[in-house]
Amino acid sequence: MTDYRAPIDEMRFVLSEVAGLGRVAALEPYAEATPELVEAVLEQAGRLAAEEIAPLNHPGDRTGSVFENGVVRTPEGFQRAYRHYVEGGWNALPFEPDWGGQGLPWALAIAVSEMWNSANMAFALCPLLTMGAVELLQAHGSAGQKSLYLSRLVSGEWTGTMNLTEPQAGSDVGALKTRAVPAGDGTYRITGQKIFITYGEHDLAENIVHMVLARTPDAPAGTKGISLFIVPKFLPDAEGRPGRRNDLRCASIEHKIGIKASPTCVMAYGDDGGATGFLVGQENRGMEYMFTMMNNARLAVGVQGVAIAERAYQQARDYARQRVQGRALGSRDPAPVAIIGHPDVRRTLLLMKSQTEAARALAYYTVASLDLAKAHPDPGEREHHRTDVVELLTPVVKSWCTDLGVEIASMGVQVHGGMGFIEETGAGQHYRDARINPIYEGTNGIQALDLVGRKIARLEGAPARAFAEEVRGFLRNGSDAGDDLPAIREAVGEGLAAFEAATDWLLESWARNPVEAATGASAYLRALGTLAGGWLLGRGAEAAARRLAEGDGGVGFLKAKIATARFYADAVLPQVGANAATAMRAADSTLALDEAWL
Amino acid sequence: MTDYRAPIDEMRFVLSEVAGLGRVAALEPYAEATPELVEAVLEQAGRLAAEEIAPLNHPGDRTGSVFENGVVRTPEGFQRAYRHYVEGGWNALPFEPDWGGQGLPWALAIAVSEMWNSANMAFALCPLLTMGAVELLQAHGSAGQKSLYLSRLVSGEWTGTMNLTEPQAGSDVGALKTRAVPAGDGTYRITGQKIFITYGEHDLAENIVHMVLARTPDAPAGTKGISLFIVPKFLPDAEGRPGRRNDLRCASIEHKIGIKASPTCVMAYGDDGGATGFLVGQENRGMEYMFTMMNNARLAVGVQGVAIAERAYQQARDYARQRVQGRALGSRDPAPVAIIGHPDVRRTLLLMKSQTEAARALAYYTVASLDLAKAHPDPGEREHHRTDVVELLTPVVKSWCTDLGVEIASMGVQVHGGMGFIEETGAGQHYRDARINPIYEGTNGIQALDLVGRKIARLEGAPARAFAEEVRGFLRNGSDAGDDLPAIREAVGEGLAAFEAATDWLLESWARNPVEAATGASAYLRALGTLAGGWLLGRGAEAAARRLAEGDGGVGFLKAKIATARFYADAVLPQVGANAATAMRAADSTLALDEAWL
């Protein structure tokens, strides 16, 4: 176990030079987000994450959350840390000021969220789910619902959950069976069982606001017959304080591979006749409402991938610095050296570092466009950021960043050698924790289908072409730093050509037969993510070269940004062509084998 | 949790059509290995693995081995299963008949070993370590040592361990400090601490024979001063039965990510003045002796990678067949279908299946050459199989197959969706168990360095050229089956060109600066493994096409072999070029970044 240190220089650099936080802060609603404020926010969040939340990660994994007699106890220290998190106002960062939010850009909030997740992903999940409830109510709640729930959820005083999944309804939400029957007084009686409810029960807050999908008696089948309800653990009393206990309970919690401190609950609604639920918006529009929340949640999960990669990287690098083993290759000196000096360990650390930075760049870049799509005065710009960036790249951030999280955590174990396989080191926890990210909030396979179906084929490739134009803009730029930027541009250019060929194939094959196109979806997504990461690292390198030429400070850091981008171009970008080729070549052979012979 | 079923048809096919077991059985020492006997061995081993050993895998993971008061208790059922394993003569399969072995080919033994490891890797580790002790004593033990220990180890009545690692001496074995002082009576007093000793203490056998590396008082520094000792838990009495307890003990066992049923022990030697050890061979030649065992152990660990991939694949496939979720893409029928019908799940299963079969093909092919290298009457053939196949490919089997084991186990979790993250499913156990394989028996990074340093550069590329010639032979063959074999040949040919370019680069850069070449070692190894797997699947497809043309039975199976090879060619072989490019391009940028900025 080693300490976590928030990579504040890196975050600031990515926000300003890659994500373009300056453009966001230039918009009227975000005028407060000055460089000084950004600095202060990152510093203070980094302190709380490093000093209080991170030290709870490993012990929390050992004990896990515990379920006894219907009560869930989170690990020691979680209550105190959550209190400090709420008291610091951290939960309110990106929300609307009307309800106590600070109204700061999502781009900044996501950097702060990365810190909580690096520090302790199991802890950070609780606010992540609350965020979903806030977004739902901000967008679709009635005035009364907002005044009762929003300020308490924004502050974090109460927490929120998302109740979608049932045993027969996972990826296919439309198959859910939980029932909501009008009680005659405007409320509904909710009965049914929900599974995989993150922080469905816990001891961190005095009330838990469950957002529950259910069907009214005459609802149509499938996703068109789903309604959304607020089902609080304690019904608010006249003063809005937690009053009568609602008819819902946690039936059990899961025994999971990772994020063990985070209780994953089976929730039973209506054992005694029906939990009281309050309809959000109109009946049968629940799925539509849920999607307003889901896209942001997918970005947040993508950032969890970045976060766990960062933590695994820091730990592996620190171990490699202190672990002395073996002499230097090609040296006559028999004295053993720190393993960070061995070429293969260095290569592994650079793969970890460069891909973590590429994933972070893509995530922050996409989230900054979320702010621009929301607040830009020009409708055309809003539309561009929404369609060509946020919608196109959300499934990529979710899948590519979380697949990388798993792969980088696995490399982190490997750098530790035998010690990596021993739980006390902590490297294994990241490997176990990271594995949930490609699964929840829409499996990565579903993200890939969303990308090729809704974001590419449905729009006849327009967002992919807009993306390619952005990349070509980078290729046309003339500035360079030695031979690094030209080499990066060449590798990005190779990748772009492969990506464009794959896009053409995709459009054509989708028109012919969507099943065929879908076989290549995951490889296509991987190609896009890898290319986008290389391009954004390249833009970072360009900015670093410019700042170096201008005699800006932080020479070591700026040179490292260029060197890391160059490594990624050399070592990682060749995968774009391979993934594009796989997507284009393997459709027939994916479908050829008789299912009985799988 | 699902059942394990030994893939006997596949194993027989790979043994006969890819590994060339016929050539091995044609050799005089292996005349017994008739097709009938091979069939019977696979059938019977498959039964024991599936019916008795596999069902212990998941419960064994839950309880783990338990350490209390110096005693290790293995999970319930392990004792009985191990007794049946010994009584069935399974431990003796590949060993010399002089000591009770059955003298069957290693190629057959490795298929059987795959079954034990698929069934229960934590259980199978105990015989795997015993095998190492047998090989050491067969090759280097005195007549007296052989008569005292060998027959009991060959039968499995006693088990063996390998004691190399110490806290400061992991990959760098030469740094070990355990001392061996002559006692004056021909024995030695052993004192020191060893860590990571697999099955160092347990309750499966009446005696444990520790093979311990230690230094005599005047030994030179480093690996040249290491001697090998037999240090039995109980000193054999006059009748060769376990007598006096030796001065050694298990001090603790590790709390690991996976293979929890397998006790990983800290061993303390000589707390009461010194454990009695018996020198094997001569002083200071311990490392040399250890290497006779280590190469086979590396192949065995590679097969563990195949085994866990097979188990994860079977489980994911069976789950995908029974899990019903979502409608078929592009269909108007709203009825939900089994997820095996969804294109991305199919793709994932095919990646699992085709890469598992490719890895198996490479492992069996390499091990068959081990038999040929040992028993072929022609010295030139022996030398060819030893140098161009076994030595070249051993690090590839170890690394590539175990990296695939991790990746395929990870895909297996993903196919399960949310259920994959819940321990009761069992998918997560494979993900956790698989993670040790790239680490132990020489980390995969060390294997890659062994490949490029000793097997390529030192021999000026000769084995790589011989390998390329074999592949070219396949490319020149004319037989085909529709357009599959031509397409496979084209993809293998592309991969071969990239591999040969990378080999040229490697030889040149090693001559210039080994550190530079070493940065590309892992990517080069991955390229070689991926290519070799595609080539051997292609040979299998060729054989399947021939047998189909001859009207041989098993049409469905043979067609599946061709379809699987074709999928691999389309979906996986493009990676060869990417990995070769990475190896060639990234040397400078791997070394460029100042270490302080990692």
Boltz contact constraints between the chains, C-beta under 6 A:
constraints:
  - contact:
      token1: [A, 170]
      token2: [B, 325]
      max_distance: 6.0
  - contact:
      token1: [A, 170]
      token2: [B, 417]
      max_distance: 6.0
  - contact:
      token1: [A, 170]
      token2: [B, 418]
      max_distance: 6.0
  - contact:
      token1: [A, 171]
      token2: [B, 325]
      max_distance: 6.0
  - contact:
      token1: [A, 171]
      token2: [B, 326]
      max_distance: 6.0
  - contact:
      token1: [A, 172]
      token2: [B, 325]
      max_distance: 6.0
  - contact:
      token1: [A, 172]
      token2: [B, 326]
      max_distance: 6.0
  - contact:
      token1: [A, 196]
      token2: [B, 418]
      max_distance: 6.0
  - contact:
      token1: [A, 254]
      token2: [B, 422]
      max_distance: 6.0
  - contact:
      token1: [A, 255]
      token2: [B, 423]
      max_distance: 6.0
  - contact:
      token1: [A, 256]
      token2: [B, 421]
      max_distance: 6.0
  - contact:
      token1: [A, 256]
      token2: [B, 422]
      max_distance: 6.0
  - contact:
      token1: [A, 257]
      token2: [B, 421]
      max_distance: 6.0
  - contact:
      token1: [A, 257]
      token2: [B, 428]
      max_distance: 6.0
  - contact:
      token1: [A, 317]
      token2: [B, 598]
      max_distance: 6.0
  - contact:
      token1: [A, 325]
      token2: [B, 170]
      max_distance: 6.0
  - contact:
      token1: [A, 325]
      token2: [B, 171]
      max_distance: 6.0
  - contact:
      token1: [A, 325]
      token2: [B, 172]
      max_distance: 6.0
  - contact:
      token1: [A, 326]
      token2: [B, 171]
      max_distance: 6.0
  - contact:
      token1: [A, 326]
      token2: [B, 172]
      max_distance: 6.0
  - contact:
      token1: [A, 329]
      token2: [B, 514]
      max_distance: 6.0
  - contact:
      token1: [A, 329]
      token2: [B, 515]
      max_distance: 6.0
  - contact:
      token1: [A, 329]
      token2: [B, 518]
      max_distance: 6.0
  - contact:
      token1: [A, 330]
      token2: [B, 514]
      max_distance: 6.0
  - contact:
      token1: [A, 330]
      token2: [B, 515]
      max_distance: 6.0
  - contact:
      token1: [A, 343]
      token2: [B, 515]
      max_distance: 6.0
  - contact:
      token1: [A, 343]
      token2: [B, 518]
      max_distance: 6.0
  - contact:
      token1: [A, 343]
      token2: [B, 519]
      max_distance: 6.0
  - contact:
      token1: [A, 344]
      token2: [B, 445]
      max_distance: 6.0
  - contact:
      token1: [A, 344]
      token2: [B, 522]
      max_distance: 6.0
  - contact:
      token1: [A, 346]
      token2: [B, 590]
      max_distance: 6.0
  - contact:
      token1: [A, 347]
      token2: [B, 519]
      max_distance: 6.0
  - contact:
      token1: [A, 347]
      token2: [B, 590]
      max_distance: 6.0
  - contact:
      token1: [A, 349]
      token2: [B, 598]
      max_distance: 6.0
  - contact:
      token1: [A, 350]
      token2: [B, 590]
      max_distance: 6.0
  - contact:
      token1: [A, 413]
      token2: [B, 435]
      max_distance: 6.0
  - contact:
      token1: [A, 414]
      token2: [B, 438]
      max_distance: 6.0
  - contact:
      token1: [A, 417]
      token2: [B, 170]
      max_distance: 6.0
  - contact:
      token1: [A, 417]
      token2: [B, 439]
      max_distance: 6.0
  - contact:
      token1: [A, 417]
      token2: [B, 443]
      max_distance: 6.0
  - contact:
      token1: [A, 418]
      token2: [B, 170]
      max_distance: 6.0
  - contact:
      token1: [A, 418]
      token2: [B, 196]
      max_distance: 6.0
  - contact:
      token1: [A, 418]
      token2: [B, 439]
      max_distance: 6.0
  - contact:
      token1: [A, 421]
      token2: [B, 256]
      max_distance: 6.0
  - contact:
      token1: [A, 421]
      token2: [B, 257]
      max_distance: 6.0
  - contact:
      token1: [A, 421]
      token2: [B, 436]
      max_distance: 6.0
  - contact:
      token1: [A, 421]
      token2: [B, 439]
      max_distance: 6.0
  - contact:
      token1: [A, 422]
      token2: [B, 254]
      max_distance: 6.0
  - contact:
      token1: [A, 422]
      token2: [B, 256]
      max_distance: 6.0
  - contact:
      token1: [A, 423]
      token2: [B, 255]
      max_distance: 6.0
  - contact:
      token1: [A, 428]
      token2: [B, 257]
      max_distance: 6.0
  - contact:
      token1: [A, 435]
      token2: [B, 413]
      max_distance: 6.0
  - contact:
      token1: [A, 436]
      token2: [B, 421]
      max_distance: 6.0
  - contact:
      token1: [A, 438]
      token2: [B, 414]
      max_distance: 6.0
  - contact:
      token1: [A, 439]
      token2: [B, 417]
      max_distance: 6.0
  - contact:
      token1: [A, 439]
      token2: [B, 418]
      max_distance: 6.0
  - contact:
      token1: [A, 439]
      token2: [B, 421]
      max_distance: 6.0
  - contact:
      token1: [A, 443]
      token2: [B, 417]
      max_distance: 6.0
  - contact:
      token1: [A, 445]
      token2: [B, 344]
      max_distance: 6.0
  - contact:
      token1: [A, 514]
      token2: [B, 329]
      max_distance: 6.0
  - contact:
      token1: [A, 514]
      token2: [B, 330]
      max_distance: 6.0
  - contact:
      token1: [A, 515]
      token2: [B, 329]
      max_distance: 6.0
  - contact:
      token1: [A, 515]
      token2: [B, 330]
      max_distance: 6.0
  - contact:
      token1: [A, 515]
      token2: [B, 343]
      max_distance: 6.0
  - contact:
      token1: [A, 518]
      token2: [B, 329]
      max_distance: 6.0
  - contact:
      token1: [A, 518]
      token2: [B, 343]
      max_distance: 6.0
  - contact:
      token1: [A, 519]
      token2: [B, 343]
      max_distance: 6.0
  - contact:
      token1: [A, 519]
      token2: [B, 347]
      max_distance: 6.0
  - contact:
      token1: [A, 522]
      token2: [B, 344]
      max_distance: 6.0
  - contact:
      token1: [A, 556]
      token2: [B, 597]
      max_distance: 6.0
  - contact:
      token1: [A, 560]
      token2: [B, 593]
      max_distance: 6.0
  - contact:
      token1: [A, 560]
      token2: [B, 597]
      max_distance: 6.0
  - contact:
      token1: [A, 563]
      token2: [B, 592]
      max_distance: 6.0
  - contact:
      token1: [A, 563]
      token2: [B, 593]
      max_distance: 6.0
  - contact:
      token1: [A, 566]
      token2: [B, 589]
      max_distance: 6.0
  - contact:
      token1: [A, 567]
      token2: [B, 589]
      max_distance: 6.0
  - contact:
      token1: [A, 570]
      token2: [B, 585]
      max_distance: 6.0
  - contact:
      token1: [A, 570]
      token2: [B, 586]
      max_distance: 6.0
  - contact:
      token1: [A, 570]
      token2: [B, 589]
      max_distance: 6.0
  - contact:
      token1: [A, 571]
      token2: [B, 582]
      max_distance: 6.0
  - contact:
      token1: [A, 571]
      token2: [B, 586]
      max_distance: 6.0
  - contact:
      token1: [A, 574]
      token2: [B, 578]
      max_distance: 6.0
  - contact:
      token1: [A, 574]
      token2: [B, 581]
      max_distance: 6.0
  - contact:
      token1: [A, 574]
      token2: [B, 582]
      max_distance: 6.0
  - contact:
      token1: [A, 575]
      token2: [B, 578]
      max_distance: 6.0
  - contact:
      token1: [A, 578]
      token2: [B, 574]
      max_distance: 6.0
  - contact:
      token1: [A, 578]
      token2: [B, 575]
      max_distance: 6.0
  - contact:
      token1: [A, 578]
      token2: [B, 578]
      max_distance: 6.0
  - contact:
      token1: [A, 581]
      token2: [B, 574]
      max_distance: 6.0
  - contact:
      token1: [A, 582]
      token2: [B, 571]
      max_distance: 6.0
  - contact:
      token1: [A, 582]
      token2: [B, 574]
      max_distance: 6.0
  - contact:
      token1: [A, 585]
      token2: [B, 570]
      max_distance: 6.0
  - contact:
      token1: [A, 586]
      token2: [B, 570]
      max_distance: 6.0
  - contact:
      token1: [A, 586]
      token2: [B, 571]
      max_distance: 6.0
  - contact:
      token1: [A, 589]
      token2: [B, 566]
      max_distance: 6.0
  - contact:
      token1: [A, 589]
      token2: [B, 567]
      max_distance: 6.0
  - contact:
      token1: [A, 589]
      token2: [B, 570]
      max_distance: 6.0
  - contact:
      token1: [A, 590]
      token2: [B, 346]
      max_distance: 6.0
  - contact:
      token1: [A, 590]
      token2: [B, 347]
      max_distance: 6.0
  - contact:
      token1: [A, 590]
      token2: [B, 350]
      max_distance: 6.0
  - contact:
      token1: [A, 592]
      token2: [B, 563]
      max_distance: 6.0
  - contact:
      token1: [A, 593]
      token2: [B, 560]
      max_distance: 6.0
  - contact:
      token1: [A, 593]
      token2: [B, 563]
      max_distance: 6.0
  - contact:
      token1: [A, 597]
      token2: [B, 556]
      max_distance: 6.0
  - contact:
      token1: [A, 597]
      token2: [B, 560]
      max_distance: 6.0
  - contact:
      token1: [A, 598]
      token2: [B, 317]
      max_distance: 6.0
  - contact:
      token1: [A, 598]
      token2: [B, 349]
      max_distance: 6.0
